[in-house]
Amino acid sequence: MSLSMKVLVAEADRLVARAERQVERYRRVNDTSEFARRAELDLKRLHLYRAVLASTNSAHALMPEYALARGLVSDPGREAHQR
């Protein structure tokens, strides 16, 4: 799988859209729990990642969660537990 900037930005857009839907659900019911605050922070983080991806041509902008989920890197936590 090629990790072009276009693919990465599209993936970031997908993640942002999902996070926005989650935050909207919390807002609709006036939820102020820790989960709602965490969702707001995650959305802000994803917006930042998306902006970095769109404005730079650097592989350093790759989200660690994306790389781990796609199997592009190994999970150091899992390797430590296997020893």
PDB file of N, CA, C and O in Angstrom:
ATOM      1  N   MET A   1       0.837  -1.170   0.000  1.00  0.00           N
ATOM      2  CA  MET A   1       0.000   0.000   0.000  1.00  0.00           C
ATOM      3  C   MET A   1       0.887   1.239   0.000  1.00  0.00           C
ATOM      4  O   MET A   1       1.778   1.374   0.838  1.00  0.00           O
ATOM      5  N   SER A   2       0.643   2.116  -0.919  1.00  0.00           N
ATOM      6  CA  SER A   2       1.399   3.348  -1.025  1.00  0.00           C
ATOM      7  C   SER A   2       0.848   4.371  -0.044  1.00  0.00           C
ATOM      8  O   SER A   2      -0.363   4.573   0.041  1.00  0.00           O
ATOM      9  N   LEU A   3       1.744   5.015   0.694  1.00  0.00           N
ATOM     10  CA  LEU A   3       1.318   6.020   1.667  1.00  0.00           C
ATOM     11  C   LEU A   3       1.564   7.422   1.111  1.00  0.00           C
ATOM     12  O   LEU A   3       2.357   8.186   1.660  1.00  0.00           O
ATOM     13  N   SER A   4       0.896   7.741   0.044  1.00  0.00           N
ATOM     14  CA  SER A   4       1.027   9.076  -0.529  1.00  0.00           C
ATOM     15  C   SER A   4       0.331  10.082   0.381  1.00  0.00           C
ATOM     16  O   SER A   4      -0.505   9.714   1.206  1.00  0.00           O
ATOM     17  N   MET A   5       0.680  11.334   0.223  1.00  0.00           N
ATOM     18  CA  MET A   5       0.055  12.372   1.039  1.00  0.00           C
ATOM     19  C   MET A   5      -1.446  12.416   0.798  1.00  0.00           C
ATOM     20  O   MET A   5      -2.220  12.695   1.714  1.00  0.00           O
ATOM     21  N   LYS A   6      -1.855  12.144  -0.428  1.00  0.00           N
ATOM     22  CA  LYS A   6      -3.285  12.146  -0.747  1.00  0.00           C
ATOM     23  C   LYS A   6      -4.022  11.069   0.057  1.00  0.00           C
ATOM     24  O   LYS A   6      -5.108  11.317   0.582  1.00  0.00           O
ATOM     25  N   VAL A   7      -3.438   9.893   0.150  1.00  0.00           N
ATOM     26  CA  VAL A   7      -4.036   8.799   0.911  1.00  0.00           C
ATOM     27  C   VAL A   7      -4.078   9.150   2.400  1.00  0.00           C
ATOM     28  O   VAL A   7      -5.079   8.908   3.074  1.00  0.00           O
ATOM     29  N   LEU A   8      -2.992   9.719   2.902  1.00  0.00           N
ATOM     30  CA  LEU A   8      -2.942  10.075   4.324  1.00  0.00           C
ATOM     31  C   LEU A   8      -3.948  11.165   4.674  1.00  0.00           C
ATOM     32  O   LEU A   8      -4.598  11.096   5.718  1.00  0.00           O
ATOM     33  N   VAL A   9      -4.081  12.161   3.819  1.00  0.00           N
ATOM     34  CA  VAL A   9      -5.059  13.220   4.068  1.00  0.00           C
ATOM     35  C   VAL A   9      -6.470  12.656   4.014  1.00  0.00           C
ATOM     36  O   VAL A   9      -7.314  13.033   4.826  1.00  0.00           O
ATOM     37  N   ALA A  10      -6.736  11.769   3.084  1.00  0.00           N
ATOM     38  CA  ALA A  10      -8.058  11.149   2.990  1.00  0.00           C
ATOM     39  C   ALA A  10      -8.370  10.335   4.242  1.00  0.00           C
ATOM     40  O   ALA A  10      -9.497  10.357   4.736  1.00  0.00           O
ATOM     41  N   GLU A  11      -7.381   9.624   4.749  1.00  0.00           N
ATOM     42  CA  GLU A  11      -7.574   8.847   5.977  1.00  0.00           C
ATOM     43  C   GLU A  11      -7.810   9.784   7.165  1.00  0.00           C
ATOM     44  O   GLU A  11      -8.658   9.511   8.014  1.00  0.00           O
ATOM     45  N   ALA A  12      -7.066  10.877   7.223  1.00  0.00           N
ATOM     46  CA  ALA A  12      -7.267  11.856   8.296  1.00  0.00           C
ATOM     47  C   ALA A  12      -8.667  12.464   8.208  1.00  0.00           C
ATOM     48  O   ALA A  12      -9.314  12.682   9.232  1.00  0.00           O
ATOM     49  N   ASP A  13      -9.133  12.736   6.993  1.00  0.00           N
ATOM     50  CA  ASP A  13     -10.494  13.264   6.818  1.00  0.00           C
ATOM     51  C   ASP A  13     -11.532  12.283   7.345  1.00  0.00           C
ATOM     52  O   ASP A  13     -12.504  12.682   7.987  1.00  0.00           O
ATOM     53  N   ARG A  14     -11.322  11.003   7.072  1.00  0.00           N
ATOM     54  CA  ARG A  14     -12.250   9.971   7.546  1.00  0.00           C
ATOM     55  C   ARG A  14     -12.265   9.923   9.073  1.00  0.00           C
ATOM     56  O   ARG A  14     -13.331   9.830   9.682  1.00  0.00           O
ATOM     57  N   LEU A  15     -11.084   9.988   9.692  1.00  0.00           N
ATOM     58  CA  LEU A  15     -10.999   9.955  11.148  1.00  0.00           C
ATOM     59  C   LEU A  15     -11.610  11.206  11.777  1.00  0.00           C
ATOM     60  O   LEU A  15     -12.274  11.119  12.810  1.00  0.00           O
ATOM     61  N   VAL A  16     -11.391  12.362  11.165  1.00  0.00           N
ATOM     62  CA  VAL A  16     -11.971  13.608  11.660  1.00  0.00           C
ATOM     63  C   VAL A  16     -13.494  13.551  11.581  1.00  0.00           C
ATOM     64  O   VAL A  16     -14.177  13.952  12.523  1.00  0.00           O
ATOM     65  N   ALA A  17     -14.024  13.063  10.480  1.00  0.00           N
ATOM     66  CA  ALA A  17     -15.483  12.973  10.320  1.00  0.00           C
ATOM     67  C   ALA A  17     -16.087  12.070  11.389  1.00  0.00           C
ATOM     68  O   ALA A  17     -17.130  12.396  11.957  1.00  0.00           O
ATOM     69  N   ARG A  18     -15.442  10.940  11.669  1.00  0.00           N
ATOM     70  CA  ARG A  18     -15.944  10.033  12.696  1.00  0.00           C
ATOM     71  C   ARG A  18     -15.887  10.687  14.076  1.00  0.00           C
ATOM     72  O   ARG A  18     -16.822  10.556  14.865  1.00  0.00           O
ATOM     73  N   ALA A  19     -14.792  11.391  14.367  1.00  0.00           N
ATOM     74  CA  ALA A  19     -14.661  12.067  15.661  1.00  0.00           C
ATOM     75  C   ALA A  19     -15.681  13.194  15.797  1.00  0.00           C
ATOM     76  O   ALA A  19     -16.221  13.411  16.882  1.00  0.00           O
ATOM     77  N   GLU A  20     -15.948  13.911  14.709  1.00  0.00           N
ATOM     78  CA  GLU A  20     -16.958  14.971  14.747  1.00  0.00           C
ATOM     79  C   GLU A  20     -18.341  14.411  15.035  1.00  0.00           C
ATOM     80  O   GLU A  20     -19.107  15.018  15.783  1.00  0.00           O
ATOM     81  N   ARG A  21     -18.671  13.268  14.458  1.00  0.00           N
ATOM     82  CA  ARG A  21     -19.967  12.644  14.741  1.00  0.00           C
ATOM     83  C   ARG A  21     -20.067  12.242  16.209  1.00  0.00           C
ATOM     84  O   ARG A  21     -21.114  12.413  16.834  1.00  0.00           O
ATOM     85  N   GLN A  22     -18.986  11.712  16.754  1.00  0.00           N
ATOM     86  CA  GLN A  22     -18.994  11.306  18.159  1.00  0.00           C
ATOM     87  C   GLN A  22     -19.164  12.524  19.070  1.00  0.00           C
ATOM     88  O   GLN A  22     -19.962  12.488  20.007  1.00  0.00           O
ATOM     89  N   VAL A  23     -18.428  13.588  18.804  1.00  0.00           N
ATOM     90  CA  VAL A  23     -18.544  14.802  19.607  1.00  0.00           C
ATOM     91  C   VAL A  23     -19.953  15.375  19.493  1.00  0.00           C
ATOM     92  O   VAL A  23     -20.516  15.830  20.489  1.00  0.00           O
ATOM     93  N   GLU A  24     -20.515  15.360  18.315  1.00  0.00           N
ATOM     94  CA  GLU A  24     -21.870  15.886  18.115  1.00  0.00           C
ATOM     95  C   GLU A  24     -22.890  15.093  18.943  1.00  0.00           C
ATOM     96  O   GLU A  24     -23.822  15.672  19.502  1.00  0.00           O
ATOM     97  N   ARG A  25     -22.713  13.783  19.020  1.00  0.00           N
ATOM     98  CA  ARG A  25     -23.631  12.981  19.852  1.00  0.00           C
ATOM     99  C   ARG A  25     -23.539  13.400  21.313  1.00  0.00           C
ATOM    100  O   ARG A  25     -24.563  13.518  21.985  1.00  0.00           O
ATOM    101  N   TYR A  26     -22.323  13.628  21.816  1.00  0.00           N
ATOM    102  CA  TYR A  26     -22.160  14.075  23.200  1.00  0.00           C
ATOM    103  C   TYR A  26     -22.794  15.451  23.399  1.00  0.00           C
ATOM    104  O   TYR A  26     -23.451  15.692  24.412  1.00  0.00           O
ATOM    105  N   ARG A  27     -22.600  16.348  22.442  1.00  0.00           N
ATOM    106  CA  ARG A  27     -23.147  17.699  22.557  1.00  0.00           C
ATOM    107  C   ARG A  27     -24.667  17.699  22.525  1.00  0.00           C
ATOM    108  O   ARG A  27     -25.310  18.473  23.234  1.00  0.00           O
ATOM    109  N   ARG A  28     -25.244  16.824  21.697  1.00  0.00           N
ATOM    110  CA  ARG A  28     -26.693  16.763  21.572  1.00  0.00           C
ATOM    111  C   ARG A  28     -27.371  16.433  22.898  1.00  0.00           C
ATOM    112  O   ARG A  28     -28.458  16.937  23.182  1.00  0.00           O
ATOM    113  N   VAL A  29     -26.750  15.610  23.691  1.00  0.00           N
ATOM    114  CA  VAL A  29     -27.351  15.210  24.973  1.00  0.00           C
ATOM    115  C   VAL A  29     -26.746  15.964  26.156  1.00  0.00           C
ATOM    116  O   VAL A  29     -26.972  15.610  27.314  1.00  0.00           O
ATOM    117  N   ASN A  30     -25.973  17.008  25.849  1.00  0.00           N
ATOM    118  CA  ASN A  30     -25.338  17.836  26.890  1.00  0.00           C
ATOM    119  C   ASN A  30     -24.497  17.010  27.856  1.00  0.00           C
ATOM    120  O   ASN A  30     -24.504  17.253  29.063  1.00  0.00           O
ATOM    121  N   ASP A  31     -23.782  16.046  27.325  1.00  0.00           N
ATOM    122  CA  ASP A  31     -22.912  15.191  28.133  1.00  0.00           C
ATOM    123  C   ASP A  31     -21.609  15.939  28.425  1.00  0.00           C
ATOM    124  O   ASP A  31     -20.931  16.402  27.508  1.00  0.00           O
ATOM    125  N   THR A  32     -21.270  16.051  29.703  1.00  0.00           N
ATOM    126  CA  THR A  32     -20.019  16.707  30.099  1.00  0.00           C
ATOM    127  C   THR A  32     -19.098  15.739  30.836  1.00  0.00           C
ATOM    128  O   THR A  32     -18.240  16.158  31.613  1.00  0.00           O
ATOM    129  N   SER A  33     -19.278  14.460  30.592  1.00  0.00           N
ATOM    130  CA  SER A  33     -18.470  13.448  31.264  1.00  0.00           C
ATOM    131  C   SER A  33     -17.031  13.475  30.760  1.00  0.00           C
ATOM    132  O   SER A  33     -16.687  14.204  29.830  1.00  0.00           O
ATOM    133  N   GLU A  34     -16.220  12.672  31.392  1.00  0.00           N
ATOM    134  CA  GLU A  34     -14.820  12.541  30.976  1.00  0.00           C
ATOM    135  C   GLU A  34     -14.735  12.015  29.550  1.00  0.00           C
ATOM    136  O   GLU A  34     -13.844  12.411  28.798  1.00  0.00           O
ATOM    137  N   PHE A  35     -15.644  11.134  29.170  1.00  0.00           N
ATOM    138  CA  PHE A  35     -15.656  10.602  27.796  1.00  0.00           C
ATOM    139  C   PHE A  35     -15.909  11.714  26.780  1.00  0.00           C
ATOM    140  O   PHE A  35     -15.289  11.746  25.717  1.00  0.00           O
ATOM    141  N   ALA A  36     -16.822  12.621  27.113  1.00  0.00           N
ATOM    142  CA  ALA A  36     -17.129  13.736  26.214  1.00  0.00           C
ATOM    143  C   ALA A  36     -15.939  14.677  26.091  1.00  0.00           C
ATOM    144  O   ALA A  36     -15.621  15.145  24.998  1.00  0.00           O
ATOM    145  N   ARG A  37     -15.284  14.954  27.210  1.00  0.00           N
ATOM    146  CA  ARG A  37     -14.095  15.826  27.165  1.00  0.00           C
ATOM    147  C   ARG A  37     -12.975  15.172  26.370  1.00  0.00           C
ATOM    148  O   ARG A  37     -12.269  15.839  25.613  1.00  0.00           O
ATOM    149  N   ARG A  38     -12.817  13.879  26.543  1.00  0.00           N
ATOM    150  CA  ARG A  38     -11.784  13.140  25.801  1.00  0.00           C
ATOM    151  C   ARG A  38     -12.081  13.168  24.301  1.00  0.00           C
ATOM    152  O   ARG A  38     -11.167  13.312  23.489  1.00  0.00           O
ATOM    153  N   ALA A  39     -13.346  13.031  23.936  1.00  0.00           N
ATOM    154  CA  ALA A  39     -13.734  13.073  22.526  1.00  0.00           C
ATOM    155  C   ALA A  39     -13.417  14.445  21.926  1.00  0.00           C
ATOM    156  O   ALA A  39     -12.961  14.532  20.786  1.00  0.00           O
ATOM    157  N   GLU A  40     -13.656  15.512  22.687  1.00  0.00           N
ATOM    158  CA  GLU A  40     -13.331  16.869  22.220  1.00  0.00           C
ATOM    159  C   GLU A  40     -11.836  17.015  21.990  1.00  0.00           C
ATOM    160  O   GLU A  40     -11.412  17.579  20.982  1.00  0.00           O
ATOM    161  N   LEU A  41     -11.039  16.509  22.919  1.00  0.00           N
ATOM    162  CA  LEU A  41      -9.580  16.590  22.778  1.00  0.00           C
ATOM    163  C   LEU A  41      -9.083  15.769  21.593  1.00  0.00           C
ATOM    164  O   LEU A  41      -8.202  16.203  20.850  1.00  0.00           O
ATOM    165  N   ASP A  42      -9.657  14.580  21.425  1.00  0.00           N
ATOM    166  CA  ASP A  42      -9.276  13.747  20.285  1.00  0.00           C
ATOM    167  C   ASP A  42      -9.595  14.438  18.964  1.00  0.00           C
ATOM    168  O   ASP A  42      -8.813  14.375  18.016  1.00  0.00           O
ATOM    169  N   LEU A  43     -10.750  15.098  18.911  1.00  0.00           N
ATOM    170  CA  LEU A  43     -11.126  15.816  17.699  1.00  0.00           C
ATOM    171  C   LEU A  43     -10.132  16.938  17.402  1.00  0.00           C
ATOM    172  O   LEU A  43      -9.727  17.120  16.254  1.00  0.00           O
ATOM    173  N   LYS A  44      -9.743  17.685  18.423  1.00  0.00           N
ATOM    174  CA  LYS A  44      -8.760  18.747  18.232  1.00  0.00           C
ATOM    175  C   LYS A  44      -7.432  18.177  17.739  1.00  0.00           C
ATOM    176  O   LYS A  44      -6.797  18.751  16.854  1.00  0.00           O
ATOM    177  N   ARG A  45      -7.015  17.055  18.308  1.00  0.00           N
ATOM    178  CA  ARG A  45      -5.757  16.415  17.907  1.00  0.00           C
ATOM    179  C   ARG A  45      -5.825  15.975  16.448  1.00  0.00           C
ATOM    180  O   ARG A  45      -4.871  16.158  15.692  1.00  0.00           O
ATOM    181  N   LEU A  46      -6.952  15.398  16.060  1.00  0.00           N
ATOM    182  CA  LEU A  46      -7.112  14.951  14.680  1.00  0.00           C
ATOM    183  C   LEU A  46      -7.148  16.123  13.705  1.00  0.00           C
ATOM    184  O   LEU A  46      -6.613  16.028  12.601  1.00  0.00           O
ATOM    185  N   HIS A  47      -7.770  17.218  14.105  1.00  0.00           N
ATOM    186  CA  HIS A  47      -7.756  18.417  13.258  1.00  0.00           C
ATOM    187  C   HIS A  47      -6.317  18.902  13.053  1.00  0.00           C
ATOM    188  O   HIS A  47      -5.940  19.307  11.954  1.00  0.00           O
ATOM    189  N   LEU A  48      -5.531  18.856  14.113  1.00  0.00           N
ATOM    190  CA  LEU A  48      -4.135  19.267  14.019  1.00  0.00           C
ATOM    191  C   LEU A  48      -3.353  18.350  13.082  1.00  0.00           C
ATOM    192  O   LEU A  48      -2.614  18.826  12.220  1.00  0.00           O
ATOM    193  N   TYR A  49      -3.513  17.041  13.245  1.00  0.00           N
ATOM    194  CA  TYR A  49      -2.835  16.084  12.359  1.00  0.00           C
ATOM    195  C   TYR A  49      -3.230  16.311  10.902  1.00  0.00           C
ATOM    196  O   TYR A  49      -2.387  16.272  10.007  1.00  0.00           O
ATOM    197  N   ARG A  50      -4.500  16.545  10.680  1.00  0.00           N
ATOM    198  CA  ARG A  50      -4.985  16.752   9.321  1.00  0.00           C
ATOM    199  C   ARG A  50      -4.365  18.019   8.724  1.00  0.00           C
ATOM    200  O   ARG A  50      -3.972  18.035   7.558  1.00  0.00           O
ATOM    201  N   ALA A  51      -4.283  19.067   9.528  1.00  0.00           N
ATOM    202  CA  ALA A  51      -3.676  20.317   9.062  1.00  0.00           C
ATOM    203  C   ALA A  51      -2.194  20.130   8.750  1.00  0.00           C
ATOM    204  O   ALA A  51      -1.695  20.664   7.760  1.00  0.00           O
ATOM    205  N   VAL A  52      -1.499  19.384   9.582  1.00  0.00           N
ATOM    206  CA  VAL A  52      -0.078  19.121   9.339  1.00  0.00           C
ATOM    207  C   VAL A  52       0.093  18.321   8.054  1.00  0.00           C
ATOM    208  O   VAL A  52       0.960  18.627   7.236  1.00  0.00           O
ATOM    209  N   LEU A  53      -0.730  17.306   7.882  1.00  0.00           N
ATOM    210  CA  LEU A  53      -0.649  16.494   6.665  1.00  0.00           C
ATOM    211  C   LEU A  53      -0.898  17.326   5.417  1.00  0.00           C
ATOM    212  O   LEU A  53      -0.208  17.165   4.409  1.00  0.00           O
ATOM    213  N   ALA A  54      -1.867  18.199   5.482  1.00  0.00           N
ATOM    214  CA  ALA A  54      -2.238  18.994   4.317  1.00  0.00           C
ATOM    215  C   ALA A  54      -1.211  20.068   4.000  1.00  0.00           C
ATOM    216  O   ALA A  54      -1.115  20.514   2.857  1.00  0.00           O
ATOM    217  N   SER A  55      -0.445  20.488   4.995  1.00  0.00           N
ATOM    218  CA  SER A  55       0.462  21.608   4.776  1.00  0.00           C
ATOM    219  C   SER A  55       1.921  21.212   4.628  1.00  0.00           C
ATOM    220  O   SER A  55       2.761  22.073   4.368  1.00  0.00           O
ATOM    221  N   THR A  56       2.241  19.953   4.782  1.00  0.00           N
ATOM    222  CA  THR A  56       3.635  19.527   4.711  1.00  0.00           C
ATOM    223  C   THR A  56       3.779  18.318   3.807  1.00  0.00           C
ATOM    224  O   THR A  56       2.804  17.623   3.522  1.00  0.00           O
ATOM    225  N   ASN A  57       4.962  18.080   3.373  1.00  0.00           N
ATOM    226  CA  ASN A  57       5.254  16.916   2.543  1.00  0.00           C
ATOM    227  C   ASN A  57       6.206  16.004   3.295  1.00  0.00           C
ATOM    228  O   ASN A  57       7.199  15.540   2.735  1.00  0.00           O
ATOM    229  N   SER A  58       5.911  15.748   4.548  1.00  0.00           N
ATOM    230  CA  SER A  58       6.816  15.009   5.400  1.00  0.00           C
ATOM    231  C   SER A  58       6.159  13.753   5.947  1.00  0.00           C
ATOM    232  O   SER A  58       5.003  13.777   6.371  1.00  0.00           O
ATOM    233  N   ALA A  59       6.897  12.666   5.933  1.00  0.00           N
ATOM    234  CA  ALA A  59       6.393  11.415   6.506  1.00  0.00           C
ATOM    235  C   ALA A  59       6.328  11.498   8.022  1.00  0.00           C
ATOM    236  O   ALA A  59       5.709  10.640   8.651  1.00  0.00           O
ATOM    237  N   HIS A  60       6.946  12.503   8.628  1.00  0.00           N
ATOM    238  CA  HIS A  60       6.906  12.659  10.078  1.00  0.00           C
ATOM    239  C   HIS A  60       5.506  12.975  10.575  1.00  0.00           C
ATOM    240  O   HIS A  60       5.239  12.858  11.771  1.00  0.00           O
ATOM    241  N   ALA A  61       4.618  13.367   9.693  1.00  0.00           N
ATOM    242  CA  ALA A  61       3.254  13.704  10.084  1.00  0.00           C
ATOM    243  C   ALA A  61       2.366  12.472  10.231  1.00  0.00           C
ATOM    244  O   ALA A  61       1.211  12.596  10.638  1.00  0.00           O
ATOM    245  N   LEU A  62       2.871  11.311   9.915  1.00  0.00           N
ATOM    246  CA  LEU A  62       2.083  10.086   9.984  1.00  0.00           C
ATOM    247  C   LEU A  62       1.665   9.807  11.426  1.00  0.00           C
ATOM    248  O   LEU A  62       2.506   9.768  12.325  1.00  0.00           O
ATOM    249  N   MET A  63       0.375   9.614  11.642  1.00  0.00           N
ATOM    250  CA  MET A  63      -0.133   9.344  12.985  1.00  0.00           C
ATOM    251  C   MET A  63       0.338   7.972  13.443  1.00  0.00           C
ATOM    252  O   MET A  63       0.207   6.995  12.705  1.00  0.00           O
ATOM    253  N   PRO A  64       0.879   7.888  14.640  1.00  0.00           N
ATOM    254  CA  PRO A  64       1.331   6.582  15.148  1.00  0.00           C
ATOM    255  C   PRO A  64       0.206   5.556  15.207  1.00  0.00           C
ATOM    256  O   PRO A  64       0.426   4.372  14.951  1.00  0.00           O
ATOM    257  N   GLU A  65      -1.018   6.016  15.548  1.00  0.00           N
ATOM    258  CA  GLU A  65      -2.148   5.097  15.636  1.00  0.00           C
ATOM    259  C   GLU A  65      -2.469   4.485  14.277  1.00  0.00           C
ATOM    260  O   GLU A  65      -2.818   3.308  14.184  1.00  0.00           O
ATOM    261  N   TYR A  66      -2.350   5.286  13.233  1.00  0.00           N
ATOM    262  CA  TYR A  66      -2.635   4.804  11.878  1.00  0.00           C
ATOM    263  C   TYR A  66      -1.591   3.770  11.463  1.00  0.00           C
ATOM    264  O   TYR A  66      -1.928   2.712  10.933  1.00  0.00           O
ATOM    265  N   ALA A  67      -0.328   4.088  11.709  1.00  0.00           N
ATOM    266  CA  ALA A  67       0.747   3.170  11.337  1.00  0.00           C
ATOM    267  C   ALA A  67       0.607   1.845  12.075  1.00  0.00           C
ATOM    268  O   ALA A  67       0.812   0.784  11.485  1.00  0.00           O
ATOM    269  N   LEU A  68       0.263   1.896  13.344  1.00  0.00           N
ATOM    270  CA  LEU A  68       0.084   0.686  14.142  1.00  0.00           C
ATOM    271  C   LEU A  68      -1.121  -0.118  13.664  1.00  0.00           C
ATOM    272  O   LEU A  68      -1.040  -1.338  13.526  1.00  0.00           O
ATOM    273  N   ALA A  69      -2.243   0.566  13.411  1.00  0.00           N
ATOM    274  CA  ALA A  69      -3.466  -0.113  12.973  1.00  0.00           C
ATOM    275  C   ALA A  69      -3.280  -0.788  11.620  1.00  0.00           C
ATOM    276  O   ALA A  69      -3.843  -1.856  11.384  1.00  0.00           O
ATOM    277  N   ARG A  70      -2.510  -0.189  10.742  1.00  0.00           N
ATOM    278  CA  ARG A  70      -2.281  -0.752   9.411  1.00  0.00           C
ATOM    279  C   ARG A  70      -1.159  -1.775   9.401  1.00  0.00           C
ATOM    280  O   ARG A  70      -0.877  -2.367   8.360  1.00  0.00           O
ATOM    281  N   GLY A  71      -0.509  -1.997  10.546  1.00  0.00           N
ATOM    282  CA  GLY A  71       0.561  -2.980  10.615  1.00  0.00           C
ATOM    283  C   GLY A  71       1.857  -2.507   9.980  1.00  0.00           C
ATOM    284  O   GLY A  71       2.706  -3.320   9.613  1.00  0.00           O
ATOM    285  N   LEU A  72       2.011  -1.192   9.850  1.00  0.00           N
ATOM    286  CA  LEU A  72       3.218  -0.656   9.227  1.00  0.00           C
ATOM    287  C   LEU A  72       4.393  -0.628  10.196  1.00  0.00           C
ATOM    288  O   LEU A  72       5.550  -0.590   9.779  1.00  0.00           O
ATOM    289  N   VAL A  73       4.088  -0.648  11.489  1.00  0.00           N
ATOM    290  CA  VAL A  73       5.108  -0.716  12.539  1.00  0.00           C
ATOM    291  C   VAL A  73       4.645  -1.736  13.565  1.00  0.00           C
ATOM    292  O   VAL A  73       3.460  -2.060  13.647  1.00  0.00           O
ATOM    293  N   SER A  74       5.580  -2.232  14.338  1.00  0.00           N
ATOM    294  CA  SER A  74       5.198  -3.180  15.382  1.00  0.00           C
ATOM    295  C   SER A  74       4.877  -2.430  16.661  1.00  0.00           C
ATOM    296  O   SER A  74       5.349  -1.314  16.877  1.00  0.00           O
ATOM    297  N   ASP A  75       4.071  -3.052  17.505  1.00  0.00           N
ATOM    298  CA  ASP A  75       3.650  -2.462  18.764  1.00  0.00           C
ATOM    299  C   ASP A  75       4.721  -2.751  19.816  1.00  0.00           C
ATOM    300  O   ASP A  75       4.875  -3.903  20.222  1.00  0.00           O
ATOM    301  N   PRO A  76       5.476  -1.723  20.276  1.00  0.00           N
ATOM    302  CA  PRO A  76       6.522  -1.969  21.263  1.00  0.00           C
ATOM    303  C   PRO A  76       5.962  -2.484  22.583  1.00  0.00           C
ATOM    304  O   PRO A  76       6.642  -3.227  23.291  1.00  0.00           O
ATOM    305  N   GLY A  77       4.744  -2.103  22.924  1.00  0.00           N
ATOM    306  CA  GLY A  77       4.128  -2.590  24.153  1.00  0.00           C
ATOM    307  C   GLY A  77       3.870  -4.078  24.110  1.00  0.00           C
ATOM    308  O   GLY A  77       4.076  -4.786  25.095  1.00  0.00           O
ATOM    309  N   ARG A  78       3.414  -4.550  22.955  1.00  0.00           N
ATOM    310  CA  ARG A  78       3.138  -5.976  22.799  1.00  0.00           C
ATOM    311  C   ARG A  78       4.430  -6.782  22.819  1.00  0.00           C
ATOM    312  O   ARG A  78       4.469  -7.875  23.383  1.00  0.00           O
ATOM    313  N   GLU A  79       5.485  -6.252  22.209  1.00  0.00           N
ATOM    314  CA  GLU A  79       6.775  -6.949  22.188  1.00  0.00           C
ATOM    315  C   GLU A  79       7.340  -7.081  23.587  1.00  0.00           C
ATOM    316  O   GLU A  79       7.942  -8.102  23.920  1.00  0.00           O
ATOM    317  N   ALA A  80       7.152  -6.053  24.420  1.00  0.00           N
ATOM    318  CA  ALA A  80       7.664  -6.098  25.787  1.00  0.00           C
ATOM    319  C   ALA A  80       6.939  -7.162  26.597  1.00  0.00           C
ATOM    320  O   ALA A  80       7.546  -7.811  27.450  1.00  0.00           O
ATOM    321  N   HIS A  81       5.613  -7.354  26.334  1.00  0.00           N
ATOM    322  CA  HIS A  81       4.842  -8.358  27.075  1.00  0.00           C
ATOM    323  C   HIS A  81       5.180  -9.776  26.624  1.00  0.00           C
ATOM    324  O   HIS A  81       4.976 -10.725  27.380  1.00  0.00           O
ATOM    325  N   GLN A  82       5.683  -9.932  25.430  1.00  0.00           N
ATOM    326  CA  GLN A  82       5.992 -11.266  24.905  1.00  0.00           C
ATOM    327  C   GLN A  82       7.314 -11.792  25.441  1.00  0.00           C
ATOM    328  O   GLN A  82       7.588 -12.988  25.349  1.00  0.00           O
ATOM    329  N   ARG A  83       8.128 -10.920  25.992  1.00  0.00           N
ATOM    330  CA  ARG A  83       9.450 -11.356  26.502  1.00  0.00           C
ATOM    331  C   ARG A  83       9.358 -12.013  27.824  1.00  0.00           C
ATOM    332  O   ARG A  83      10.376 -12.429  28.379  1.00  0.00           O
TER     333      ARG A  83
END
